[in-house]
């Protein structure tokens, strides 16, 4: 069986974001494999280890995304397809392009992150499922295969969780806690350099443009008071001071 | 035409539905009249309620929620009324079916928006991106699917009233089979709607310590939140998780108790008006975004906070 992990490259969560001409400027920002996608890569590798088969990484983004592809290959994915696209394209349009490549691969399970750390979008999994005509299980925390035809999955709902049986192929979006992604070892980093990375320009997959235009971006950080109260020696006194100040200084509570 | 999909609990409309209605009404002049759609196992009561706000409400019975089934009904309703804009509250379920609707209607998807307005025939929205750190302005031409971030919009007021029509639909085909449903008791106050949120982290030390978090929440009429670590440890229900992979909140006051404040957690609460943190580690990242912080053991500080609040309330 084949397992596909969709990946993207995003800014490292703690990296400072620079705005230039009303746009986030990423050329000097530390970029990483999206951690939510990383759960998908790890789970795909675990499935291969348990049931055999092949792990294919399908990446989407500009040239620099290849660094994230190398990371995924070094974790243990077998090969990669890199869809090259410069500039912003909305997740729904991206899903249509991804579906063309993934459809040809005909995998049993497709993984994608539950939410992308740059767009703060949750649309990729659902749109991919629709474009592939397959069911989607969102926010998955547990997955086991039942033979060649079904998977049993646990996933988060708005208020609770659910265990479902899904017919394969299925699209799965990841949730924190699905697994603990492995670190690439040095020998595997070396091996990854020889693995196949096929490049496909997004234009060849029918991508003509984004349905959503970004008109502007700005970083609006609230100025915080940063009042610090020492509660190491007299916790009770510190608590009283806190509640009093919240009440008197900001009219809270 | 505008189709507004109205979230409900089988009895009444949820607050998110009334916010979505407000957003839809504000787009009337640009995109035409508003029609409601109520879906669920028992849509009638909420559909009757919705008819107080709208001329026309469609009611569709769906035996069990799946994203496929909901998407199919929304697409059918949108096509039936000729809607160019579909509006819904951005809960986890709506964020699962809306991308499917966008693909089928070949529409743009504007997700989790803070505000929306018509401009030169387009729909322009504000939303957060980059782990809630960037405020972004997006624009799209109709057809558009728009989801409304909870607690961003005044709720709609009832109008002259209208009528309910049943939307007939074919029974959904196979797909996911539910083996087990782990339902959680909803808190007194919905987390995403609460004015005060009190979140406990791993520093609370165990599930029992959350009795005090609950007590403080009760005193302040707030909601209890938790971190992914706490949820994973089984101390608290999933529904209470605040963060990138949980719920996003922006209350007037956010208490982070024994929460270190990883970026993933911050992305779910960094827009709160006032942040109050208690943590024994003075270098915990949460203090960098806090207005008031106590460096100390939360298990000693919290009981004293409860006492101080009780005194204040008397």
Boltz contact constraints between the chains, C-beta under 6 A:
constraints:
  - contact:
      token1: [A, 13]
      token2: [B, 131]
      max_distance: 6.0
  - contact:
      token1: [A, 13]
      token2: [B, 263]
      max_distance: 6.0
  - contact:
      token1: [A, 14]
      token2: [B, 263]
      max_distance: 6.0
  - contact:
      token1: [A, 17]
      token2: [B, 130]
      max_distance: 6.0
  - contact:
      token1: [A, 92]
      token2: [B, 102]
      max_distance: 6.0
  - contact:
      token1: [A, 92]
      token2: [B, 109]
      max_distance: 6.0
  - contact:
      token1: [A, 114]
      token2: [B, 245]
      max_distance: 6.0
  - contact:
      token1: [A, 117]
      token2: [B, 131]
      max_distance: 6.0
  - contact:
      token1: [A, 118]
      token2: [B, 130]
      max_distance: 6.0
  - contact:
      token1: [A, 119]
      token2: [B, 129]
      max_distance: 6.0
  - contact:
      token1: [A, 120]
      token2: [B, 128]
      max_distance: 6.0
  - contact:
      token1: [A, 120]
      token2: [B, 129]
      max_distance: 6.0
  - contact:
      token1: [A, 121]
      token2: [B, 111]
      max_distance: 6.0
  - contact:
      token1: [A, 122]
      token2: [B, 95]
      max_distance: 6.0
  - contact:
      token1: [A, 123]
      token2: [B, 99]
      max_distance: 6.0
  - contact:
      token1: [A, 123]
      token2: [B, 109]
      max_distance: 6.0
  - contact:
      token1: [A, 126]
      token2: [B, 96]
      max_distance: 6.0
  - contact:
      token1: [A, 126]
      token2: [B, 99]
      max_distance: 6.0
  - contact:
      token1: [A, 126]
      token2: [B, 100]
      max_distance: 6.0
  - contact:
      token1: [A, 127]
      token2: [B, 99]
      max_distance: 6.0
  - contact:
      token1: [A, 127]
      token2: [B, 103]
      max_distance: 6.0
  - contact:
      token1: [A, 130]
      token2: [B, 100]
      max_distance: 6.0
  - contact:
      token1: [A, 130]
      token2: [B, 103]
      max_distance: 6.0
  - contact:
      token1: [A, 131]
      token2: [B, 103]
      max_distance: 6.0
  - contact:
      token1: [A, 135]
      token2: [B, 175]
      max_distance: 6.0
  - contact:
      token1: [A, 135]
      token2: [B, 176]
      max_distance: 6.0
  - contact:
      token1: [A, 138]
      token2: [B, 96]
      max_distance: 6.0
  - contact:
      token1: [A, 156]
      token2: [B, 238]
      max_distance: 6.0
  - contact:
      token1: [A, 158]
      token2: [B, 91]
      max_distance: 6.0
  - contact:
      token1: [A, 158]
      token2: [B, 92]
      max_distance: 6.0
  - contact:
      token1: [A, 158]
      token2: [B, 93]
      max_distance: 6.0
  - contact:
      token1: [A, 159]
      token2: [B, 184]
      max_distance: 6.0
  - contact:
      token1: [A, 159]
      token2: [B, 186]
      max_distance: 6.0
  - contact:
      token1: [A, 159]
      token2: [B, 239]
      max_distance: 6.0
  - contact:
      token1: [A, 160]
      token2: [B, 182]
      max_distance: 6.0
  - contact:
      token1: [A, 160]
      token2: [B, 183]
      max_distance: 6.0
  - contact:
      token1: [A, 160]
      token2: [B, 184]
      max_distance: 6.0
  - contact:
      token1: [A, 161]
      token2: [B, 182]
      max_distance: 6.0
  - contact:
      token1: [A, 161]
      token2: [B, 238]
      max_distance: 6.0
  - contact:
      token1: [A, 162]
      token2: [B, 178]
      max_distance: 6.0
  - contact:
      token1: [A, 162]
      token2: [B, 181]
      max_distance: 6.0
  - contact:
      token1: [A, 163]
      token2: [B, 179]
      max_distance: 6.0
  - contact:
      token1: [A, 163]
      token2: [B, 180]
      max_distance: 6.0
  - contact:
      token1: [A, 164]
      token2: [B, 176]
      max_distance: 6.0
  - contact:
      token1: [A, 164]
      token2: [B, 178]
      max_distance: 6.0
  - contact:
      token1: [A, 165]
      token2: [B, 177]
      max_distance: 6.0
  - contact:
      token1: [A, 165]
      token2: [B, 179]
      max_distance: 6.0
  - contact:
      token1: [A, 166]
      token2: [B, 176]
      max_distance: 6.0
  - contact:
      token1: [A, 175]
      token2: [B, 245]
      max_distance: 6.0
  - contact:
      token1: [A, 176]
      token2: [B, 228]
      max_distance: 6.0
  - contact:
      token1: [A, 176]
      token2: [B, 245]
      max_distance: 6.0
  - contact:
      token1: [A, 177]
      token2: [B, 232]
      max_distance: 6.0
  - contact:
      token1: [A, 211]
      token2: [B, 108]
      max_distance: 6.0
  - contact:
      token1: [A, 211]
      token2: [B, 140]
      max_distance: 6.0
  - contact:
      token1: [A, 212]
      token2: [B, 108]
      max_distance: 6.0
  - contact:
      token1: [A, 212]
      token2: [B, 138]
      max_distance: 6.0
  - contact:
      token1: [A, 212]
      token2: [B, 140]
      max_distance: 6.0
  - contact:
      token1: [A, 213]
      token2: [B, 139]
      max_distance: 6.0
  - contact:
      token1: [A, 214]
      token2: [B, 138]
      max_distance: 6.0
  - contact:
      token1: [A, 215]
      token2: [B, 137]
      max_distance: 6.0
  - contact:
      token1: [A, 215]
      token2: [B, 139]
      max_distance: 6.0
  - contact:
      token1: [A, 216]
      token2: [B, 137]
      max_distance: 6.0
  - contact:
      token1: [A, 217]
      token2: [B, 134]
      max_distance: 6.0
  - contact:
      token1: [A, 217]
      token2: [B, 136]
      max_distance: 6.0
  - contact:
      token1: [A, 218]
      token2: [B, 135]
      max_distance: 6.0
  - contact:
      token1: [A, 219]
      token2: [B, 134]
      max_distance: 6.0
  - contact:
      token1: [A, 220]
      token2: [B, 135]
      max_distance: 6.0
  - contact:
      token1: [A, 224]
      token2: [B, 289]
      max_distance: 6.0
  - contact:
      token1: [A, 224]
      token2: [B, 291]
      max_distance: 6.0
  - contact:
      token1: [A, 225]
      token2: [B, 291]
      max_distance: 6.0
  - contact:
      token1: [A, 227]
      token2: [B, 292]
      max_distance: 6.0
  - contact:
      token1: [A, 228]
      token2: [B, 293]
      max_distance: 6.0
  - contact:
      token1: [A, 229]
      token2: [B, 294]
      max_distance: 6.0
  - contact:
      token1: [A, 230]
      token2: [B, 295]
      max_distance: 6.0
  - contact:
      token1: [A, 231]
      token2: [B, 294]
      max_distance: 6.0
  - contact:
      token1: [A, 231]
      token2: [B, 295]
      max_distance: 6.0
  - contact:
      token1: [A, 231]
      token2: [B, 296]
      max_distance: 6.0
  - contact:
      token1: [A, 231]
      token2: [B, 301]
      max_distance: 6.0
  - contact:
      token1: [A, 232]
      token2: [B, 296]
      max_distance: 6.0
  - contact:
      token1: [A, 235]
      token2: [B, 296]
      max_distance: 6.0
  - contact:
      token1: [A, 235]
      token2: [B, 300]
      max_distance: 6.0
  - contact:
      token1: [A, 235]
      token2: [B, 301]
      max_distance: 6.0
  - contact:
      token1: [A, 235]
      token2: [B, 304]
      max_distance: 6.0
  - contact:
      token1: [A, 236]
      token2: [B, 304]
      max_distance: 6.0
  - contact:
      token1: [A, 238]
      token2: [B, 294]
      max_distance: 6.0
  - contact:
      token1: [A, 238]
      token2: [B, 296]
      max_distance: 6.0
  - contact:
      token1: [A, 239]
      token2: [B, 301]
      max_distance: 6.0
  - contact:
      token1: [A, 239]
      token2: [B, 304]
      max_distance: 6.0
  - contact:
      token1: [A, 239]
      token2: [B, 305]
      max_distance: 6.0
  - contact:
      token1: [A, 239]
      token2: [B, 308]
      max_distance: 6.0
  - contact:
      token1: [A, 240]
      token2: [B, 308]
      max_distance: 6.0
  - contact:
      token1: [A, 242]
      token2: [B, 292]
      max_distance: 6.0
  - contact:
      token1: [A, 242]
      token2: [B, 294]
      max_distance: 6.0
  - contact:
      token1: [A, 243]
      token2: [B, 308]
      max_distance: 6.0
  - contact:
      token1: [A, 243]
      token2: [B, 309]
      max_distance: 6.0
  - contact:
      token1: [A, 252]
      token2: [B, 253]
      max_distance: 6.0
  - contact:
      token1: [A, 252]
      token2: [B, 274]
      max_distance: 6.0
